[in-house]
Amino acid sequence: MMMLSGLYEESGRWAYTTGLPAKTGVGGGMVAIVPGTLAIAAFFPRLNQAGNSIRAMEVVRHVAQRLRINVFDATGMHAGEC
């Protein structure tokens, strides 16, 4: 459910580019998960037009790219290798 609607109207783009189920809140918090492996949380109160935390999204995206944890990437890390 988080993958499909966790970032409101930006959910599809987030899933395609980052590949992690995530949820943001109007308070500026964000959590993304790698099922069965780890969670990444970030907070920054400034929101974009869609109601998602601007910097929290940047931080989570950066961590996901550095750790190669896109759940759709067959060449990235597999669960348990973190």
GIFENHU-V511343 format. One line per field, one symbol per residue. ss: DSSP state (H for helix, E for strand, L for the rest). A space follows every 50 residues. Layout:
ss = ???
//
This chain:
ss = LHHHHLLHHHHHHHHHHLLLEEEELLLLEEEEEELLLEEEEEELLLELLL LLEHHHHHHHHHHHHHHLLLLLLLLLLLLLLL
//
